[in-house]
Amino acid sequence: MSPWTTLGLGFITLSLLVVLVLSGVLLMIYYVPTTEQALASTNDLEYVVTLGAVVRAMHRWAGHAMVLVVFLHFLRVLFTAGYSGRGFNWIIGMGLFLITMGLAFTGYLLPWDQLSYWAVRVGTNLFDQLPVLGHGLKLLVLGGDEVGQQALTRFYALHVAILPLLLAILLVLHLWRIRRDKGLVASQQGESQKSDTLSARPHLTSRQGIIFFIVVAVILVVANLVPAPLGPAANLHNPSNPEKTPWYFLWLQEMVSYSATVGGLIFPLFLMVFMAMVPALDKGGSMAGRWFGGRTEKIIVLLTLLAATGLLVGIEALYLKADIRNSAMSFLELDLFNPATATLALSVLGFFLSGIITGSTRAAVLCSATVLIVAVIVFTVLGMFRGPGWELYWPWEEWRLVL
C-alpha cells in the first residue's frame, strides 16, 4: 500500500502518544495537584529541575500535535471512505478522537496559571448552554459550580488515569478491528488487486521506526525552540480579556457567541450524529480507498470547499454589521439568523442537492461533511482573531492567539 493512502497519520498519532506517556510520567514525579502548589511545582519544572522545561514543552506540543494529527487522520479516513464496511471501527475512532480532546482539555488546567484557569472556566461554562443535563454535567466535571480544588483534582485524575485507561482500551480494540477487518481499505481499482504481499518485518517495521524517530526529533527540536507558555498565578477575580477556550474548542465558543442554543447544542449534536451515520449514509462501496471517490465526487468536494468558505465568510461579514445583527425582525430576535444556523442549512442543502444532481451517496456525504469541516476551521480561525470584548481584529491589529 502506498504511503500516500494513509499518510502514516495513524502511526504518527501512536508515536505522539508514546512521547506524551513518557514525558507525562516524568512530569508526575514533580507535579503537585493542589491549587496552592500546582503553579509552584510547575515553576520548579520550568526553572529548577534539570531538563524539566524541555520535558514539559515536549509534553505540551506533543499534546497539541496529537489533537491536530488525530483530526487529520479522521479527515483521511473520511475522504478515502476508509469507514466502508468498517462502521463499528469508525465509531471507535470517533471515541478515540473525543478522548484525545478530553485529555488535551483536562491537561490544560494543571499548571493553574491565569491562562489555563480562565480557558478552562470558559470551556466548562459551555455546559451551561446544554438544557436539562448541562448543569449536572458541569457539577460532575468540576465537583461544584466553580473551578477550584475539586475541579483540579478531578481534571488530574481524568488526565493521568481515567481517560488514559479508556484510550488504551479503545486503542487496542481499534487496532484489533483493523486486523479483524483484514487491514486498511484499499482502492478497488489498484492496490487491492495485487496479490503480492510483503512481510511486516522489515518492510513495515523499518518505515514505522523511521516515522517514530522523525516524530520524536521534531517534537524535541520544537520543545527546545519554543518553551511551553506559563503565565502568572490564576487570579480568580480578574478574568483575562478576552476569555478564550483552548484553540481546539474555539469553534464552539465562536458559535455560542452567535446563539447559545444553536452553537452550544444543536450544531455539536448534529455534527456528532451525522459523522456517526456516515458509514450508513454512504452506499458507494466501489469507491472505497480512493481519495474523494471518482471524478464527480472530486469536483463536488472542490466546489463545496470554495463555495462553503466564501459563503461562510460572507455570512459572517453580514452578521457582524450592526444594522443586521441588531435588527428588530422577529426571526433575528430568535437567534435564527447567524453563521452557525447558516452552516447547518448549507450542510443539509448540500447533502440533498449533490445527492440528487449526481445520484451518488458518496457525493452527498462528502458535500455535507465538507461544509461542516470548513465551518469548524473558519470558526476556529475567527476565534483566534477575537480580542478584548470579543471584537474581531485583523492580523495586523492587536489580537491574541491562545494556545
Buried (B, 14 or more C-beta within 10 A) or exposed (E): BEEEBBBBBBBBBBBBBEBBBBBBEBBEEBBEBEBEEBBEBBBBBBEEBEEBBBBBBBBBBBBBBBBBBBBBBBBBBBBBBBBBBBBBBBBBBBBBBBBBBBBBBBBBBBBBBBBBBBBBBBBBBBBBBBEEEBEEBBEEBBBEEEBBBBBBBBBBEBBBEBBBEBBEEBBEBBBEBBEEEEEBBBBBEEBBEEEEEEEEEEEEEEEBEEBBEEBBEBBBEBBEEEBBEBBEBBEBEEEBEBBBBBBBBBBBBBBBBBBBBBBBBBBBEBBEEBBEEBBEBBEBBBBBBBBBBBEBBBEBBEBBBEBBBEBBBEBBEBBEEEEEEEEEEEEBEEBBBBBBBBBBEBBBEBBEBBBEEBEBBBBBBBBBBBBBBBBBBBBBBBBBBBBEEBEBBEEEEEBBEBB
